[in-house]
Amino acid sequence: QVQLVESGGGLVQPGGSLRLSCVVSGSIFSIYVMGWYRQVPGKQRELVAVIPNGGVANYADSVKGRFTVSKDDAKNAVHLQMNSLKPEDTAVYYCNAVVRARSNSPASNAYWGQGTQVTVSS
């Protein structure tokens, strides 16, 4: 089993900053990709930022220059620094990780955190 636990959401004024964190635990041989998605009611979940193992981070156009994704491989953690927040950034943010659980099997699966609410409002 693999668990993702997020923290750091909350209420912030427009122009403010928040930092989200997510720790992956459980049966982990390797983590291929870690990142963040978000969802608002009535819309599909959308990619915010992902960072592959040994690769370059990929961002949604709407957050480029404002959000920064980073990871701590030693702690199996991924962070999302969100600056210059806008009301349209309001959503539930979900941590995602693609994990290979066993060394004797190449199979990998995608796992999700429980979500953390980010509200940008004055």
Secondary structure, 3 states (H helix, E strand, C coil): CEEEEEECCEEECCCCCEEEEEEEEECCCEEEEEEEEEECCCCCCEEEEEEECCCCCEECHHHCCCEEEEEEHHHCEEEEEECCCCHHHCEEEEEEEEEECCCCCCCEEEEECCCEEEEECC
